[in-house]
């Protein structure tokens, strides 16, 4: 067995399957959940690209999902509140089925 290769075993097969799943793009969420998935995906990684970095970008995203009129102008405060909501939603999604109370409270405050 060469360096860096996993031996053939049930555990190694599981690790390979998990790595392959992580490498593939997420499946689209069903129905109206797709909009929430789109929102969560507007920020890539903890310190990565933010597709909602400006009020204009937030307004375009919201209008593109038919949530606000296309001519509505948002403020920096609007952008900050929407980003806080998005980030709280991302944290809840990352926590899985049993988020702790602090995450739920953070989401409710957003």
N, C-alpha and C positions, 0 to 999 in steps of 0.2 A: 504494500500500500504506500503510495507516494505522500509526501508532506502535504498537508492541507486537505486531504481527502478523508471522507468519513467511511469507516468500515461498513460492510453490509450488515445491517441489523434493523429490527423494528424501530428502534429509537432514531437511528440515522435516517431511515425512510421518513419518519415523522418530521424531522428537522428539514429535510429536503422539500417536503410538501409545504411546510410553513413558509420557507424561504421563497418558494415559487408563488404562493398566494400573495405575499407581501410585495413581490416584484410586479404583479399584475395590477392593472388599474381597478379601482373599486367598481362593483356593479352598480348601475343606476338604481336609485331608490324607487319604489313603486309610487305611482300617483302623485298626490300633493306633497309627499315626503321628499320628492325630487328637488323642490325649491329649497328646503332646508339643507339638503345635501349640497346643492349649488352654493348656498351661503357659507357653509362650513368650509368648502373648498376654495373660498376666495382668499384664504390665507394659507400659504404653503410653509409648513414647518413652524417651529416656535419663533424663529427669527428670520424667516424667509420672506418672500414676496407677498405684499398685501395689495390685492386688487381693489381694495376699498380705502385707499390711502388719502383720498381727497373727498370733499363734499360733492364735487362733480361726479366722481366715480360712484359714490353711494347713490346719488340721484339716478344715474344711468342704470345701475343694477336694479334699483327698486322700480323704476319705470319699465325696464325690460321685463320685469316679472308682473307688470300691470298692477303694482301696489300703490303708485302715486302717479299724478299727471306728468307727462313728459316735460312740461314747462316749469315745474316747481323747482325753485332753487333752495338748496339746503345750506345750513351754516356749519361752521367748524364744530359747534356744540352738537348739532344733529349727527354729524359724522362720528364724533366721539361716542355718543350714546349708542349708535347703531353698531359700531365696532365693539363696544363693551358687550352688547347683546350677542353678537356673533362669537366673540371669544368665550363668553359664558356657555353658549350652546356647544362650542367645540369641546370645552372641558367636560360637559355632561356626556357628550358622545364618547369621548375618550375614557370616561369612567365606567362605561358599560351599564349593566342592568342595576347596579346598586351603588349609585353615587352617594358620597357622604353628605351630611346635612349642610356643610359649609358650601359645597358646590351648588346645591339646590337653592340655598339662600342667595348666593351670588347671581344665579340665573334669575331668580325672582326680582332682585333689585335692578337688574339690567332692564 
